[in-house]
Structures are given as C-alpha cells and as structure tokens.
C-alpha cells in the first residue's frame, strides 16, 4: 500500500474509530490511533503516516473487524449506523 493511500485509509479509520467509541451500542473499540487503546504509545512511535485501516469493535459481546477503504468517512459511518 502506498504512503498516500495508507494516509487516506488511516484517516478514515481514525474518524470511524472515534465515532464507534462514542456509540451507545458499541461496548469496546480497538484502534491504535485512539489514545485510550493499549497500543497507542507504541504505535505512535513506530507507525509512520497513520495508524492503518483496521478497526475492531465489540457489540453484544461479539468482536467485529472493519477494514476501512479509501471512501468518504461519512458514508461509511452511515452504513455502520444501519448495521448497529
């Protein structure tokens, strides 16, 4: 994955992770770009150009993996809202 694409998908994932973190039906979110994530300190020193496209979140006791693409974050959040 090229640097520009990595940055774009990382930005989308960051927005989505912050949205999910505040969602009332989401029990937990794992994304190294969140300061509350246990990997934040290490990731902020090792990852260059963003924290990557993968966001993990838990609803009703089940973990889900979301791999963010180079799309509009608002569209992705609206799609997630329909599933949550």
Backbone torsions as a table, in degrees:
resi	resn	phi	psi	omega
1	UNK	NA	129.8	-179.9
2	UNK	-70.7	161.9	-177.2
3	UNK	-60.9	-41.9	-178.5
4	UNK	-66.4	-43.6	179.0
5	UNK	-65.2	-41.6	178.4
6	UNK	-56.8	-44.2	179.8
7	UNK	-63.8	-43.9	-178.5
8	UNK	-64.5	-47.2	-179.6
9	UNK	-70.2	-30.9	176.0
10	UNK	-66.0	-39.9	178.5
11	UNK	-64.2	-43.0	177.5
12	UNK	-62.2	-46.3	-179.6
13	UNK	-61.9	-37.9	179.2
14	UNK	-62.9	-44.8	179.0
15	UNK	-63.6	-45.6	-178.8
16	UNK	-64.7	-42.4	179.8
17	UNK	-62.1	-41.7	177.9
18	UNK	-66.0	-38.5	176.0
19	UNK	-61.9	-49.7	-178.0
20	UNK	-63.2	-35.6	-179.8
21	UNK	-59.4	-30.4	-177.7
22	UNK	-97.0	-4.4	-175.5
23	UNK	-75.8	133.0	-176.5
24	UNK	-65.9	-23.1	-179.1
25	UNK	-95.1	-0.4	179.1
26	UNK	-99.3	122.3	-175.8
27	UNK	-82.0	-33.5	-177.7
28	UNK	-158.9	152.8	177.4
29	UNK	-134.7	135.2	174.1
30	UNK	-118.2	116.6	175.1
31	UNK	-155.7	124.5	-174.9
32	UNK	-63.3	-12.5	178.1
33	UNK	-84.4	-6.5	176.6
34	UNK	-87.8	131.2	-179.7
35	UNK	-61.3	-24.6	179.2
36	UNK	-79.8	-9.8	-179.0
37	UNK	-77.1	141.4	-177.9
38	UNK	-65.1	-19.8	-180.0
39	UNK	-95.8	2.5	-174.8
40	UNK	-57.7	-49.6	-176.2
41	UNK	-59.9	-47.5	-179.9
42	UNK	-66.3	-45.0	-177.4
43	UNK	-64.8	-37.3	-178.2
44	UNK	-68.7	-18.7	178.0
45	UNK	-97.0	-18.2	-174.3
46	UNK	-111.5	-34.1	-178.1
47	UNK	-84.1	137.6	-177.4
48	UNK	-114.1	129.4	175.1
49	UNK	82.4	15.4	178.5
50	UNK	132.8	173.2	-174.9
51	UNK	-103.4	5.6	175.2
52	UNK	96.3	173.5	-172.3
53	UNK	-93.0	-6.3	-170.9
54	UNK	-96.0	124.9	176.1
55	UNK	-121.7	129.9	174.4
56	UNK	-106.8	138.6	176.5
57	UNK	-145.2	152.1	-176.6
58	UNK	-117.4	129.3	173.2
59	UNK	-131.7	137.6	179.8
60	UNK	48.2	41.1	176.1
61	UNK	78.7	0.6	-177.2
62	UNK	-113.7	132.3	178.4
63	UNK	-84.3	141.1	178.2
64	UNK	-126.7	144.3	177.2
65	UNK	-110.7	130.2	177.5
66	UNK	-120.5	120.0	176.1
67	UNK	-101.9	109.6	-176.2
68	UNK	-74.7	140.8	178.0
69	UNK	-108.0	178.4	-179.6
70	UNK	-81.2	69.4	-179.9
71	UNK	-127.4	174.5	176.5
72	UNK	-69.6	126.2	-178.2
73	UNK	-60.2	-35.7	179.8
74	UNK	-62.4	-43.0	178.3
75	UNK	-63.0	-41.4	179.3
76	UNK	-65.0	-41.3	178.6
77	UNK	-65.2	-41.4	177.0
78	UNK	-62.4	-38.9	176.3
79	UNK	-64.8	-42.8	177.4
80	UNK	-63.2	-41.8	-178.1
81	UNK	-59.0	-36.8	178.1
82	UNK	-65.6	-32.4	-179.6
83	UNK	-83.4	-25.1	-178.2
84	UNK	-83.6	NA	NA
